[in-house]
Amino acid sequence: SGLMKTGIYFAIAFIVQVVLTNLVFQLPLSEFGFIGSTFIFAVISSTSEELFFTIGLTPALSSHFKWGSIPIIMLVFTFYHMAIYHELSALVFVLIMRGVYTAIYLISRRVSVPLLAHFFNNLLVAMRI
C-alpha cells in the first residue's frame, strides 16, 4: 500500500542520514585541505538531509496534509539543527530555508532542485561567506 511504501522510503532515508552523518564525523577532513573538506561536508550534509527530509519525511506527511506538511517539516528540521546552531537568528534562517526547500520540492516534484539549493547553502555556510 501507499503508506507501507512511504514508511519504507522514510526508514531507508533515515538510515542513510545516520550513516552519512557518522561518516562525515569520522573522515579526516583536514587531509583534504580547506576546499576539499568544505566540498565534502557540503555534499554529504546536504545529500543526507535531503534524503531524509525530502525523500523520506515530505512524501510521508504531504500525502496526508499536503501543504500543511510544510510547517511540521520546518519545525522538525529546525529541531534537528538545534544541536548545531545555538543562535536564534541561525535557527530562524534554518526554519525559513526548510520551508523553501520543501515548497520547491512539492511544486517541482524533483529532488534535485532542493538538493542543489541545500548544497550551495551548506557550501557557503561552511566557507563562512
C-alpha positions in Angstrom: 0.0 0.0 0.0 1.0 3.7 -0.3 1.5 4.0 3.5 3.8 1.0 3.6 5.8 2.3 0.7 6.2 5.7 2.3 7.3 4.0 5.6 9.9 2.0 3.8 11.3 5.2 2.0 11.3 7.0 5.3 13.2 4.2 7.0 15.8 4.0 4.2 16.2 7.7 4.2 16.7 7.8 8.0 19.3 5.0 7.9 21.2 6.7 5.1 21.0 10.0 7.0 22.5 8.4 10.1 25.2 6.5 8.2 26.3 9.6 6.2 26.3 11.9 9.2 28.5 9.4 11.1 30.8 9.2 8.0 31.3 12.9 8.0 32.4 13.0 11.6 34.9 10.1 11.0 36.5 11.5 7.9 40.0 13.0 8.3 38.7 16.2 6.6 41.9 18.1 7.3 43.8 15.9 4.9 41.6 17.2 2.0 42.5 20.8 2.6 40.0 23.6 3.1 38.4 23.5 -0.3 38.2 19.7 -0.4 36.9 19.3 3.2 34.4 22.1 2.6 33.1 20.5 -0.6 32.9 17.0 1.1 31.0 18.5 4.0 28.6 20.3 1.7 27.9 17.2 -0.4 27.4 14.8 2.4 25.4 17.0 4.7 23.0 18.3 2.0 22.6 14.9 0.4 21.9 13.1 3.7 19.5 15.7 4.9 17.6 15.9 1.6 17.3 12.1 1.5 15.8 12.1 5.0 13.6 15.3 4.8 12.7 15.4 1.1 12.6 11.8 0.1 11.5 10.4 3.4 9.6 12.8 5.6 8.0 15.1 2.9 6.1 12.4 1.0 5.0 10.7 4.3 3.5 13.9 5.6 2.4 15.6 2.4 0.3 12.5 1.4 -1.8 13.2 4.4 -1.5 17.0 5.0 -0.4 18.3 1.5 0.8 22.0 2.1 0.1 21.7 5.8 3.1 19.4 6.0 5.5 22.3 5.4 5.2 23.8 8.9 5.7 20.4 10.5 8.7 19.6 8.4 10.1 23.1 9.1 9.9 22.5 12.9 11.4 19.0 12.7 14.3 20.3 10.6 14.9 23.2 12.9 14.8 21.0 16.0 17.3 18.7 14.2 19.6 21.7 13.7 19.4 22.9 17.3 22.4 20.7 18.1 24.5 22.7 15.6 23.2 26.3 15.8 22.5 28.0 19.2 21.7 31.4 17.9 18.0 32.3 17.3 18.9 34.1 14.0 20.6 31.0 12.6 17.6 28.8 13.7 15.1 31.2 12.0 17.2 31.0 8.8 17.2 27.2 9.0 13.4 27.2 9.6 12.8 29.5 6.6 15.1 27.6 4.3 13.5 24.3 5.1 10.2 25.8 4.2 11.6 27.0 0.9 13.2 23.6 0.1 10.0 21.7 0.9 7.8 24.1 -1.1 10.2 23.8 -4.1 10.0 20.0 -3.9 6.2 20.0 -3.6 5.9 22.2 -6.6 8.6 20.7 -8.8 8.5 17.0 -7.5 12.2 17.0 -8.3 14.6 16.2 -5.5 17.5 17.7 -7.5 16.1 21.2 -7.1 16.1 21.5 -3.2 19.2 19.3 -3.1 21.3 21.7 -5.2 19.9 24.7 -3.3 20.8 23.0 0.0 24.3 22.0 -1.3 25.1 25.6 -2.3 23.7 26.9 1.1 25.9 24.4 3.0 28.9 25.2 0.9 28.6 28.9 1.6 28.0 28.3 5.3 31.0 26.0 5.5 33.1 28.6 3.8 31.7 31.3 6.1 30.7 33.6 3.3 
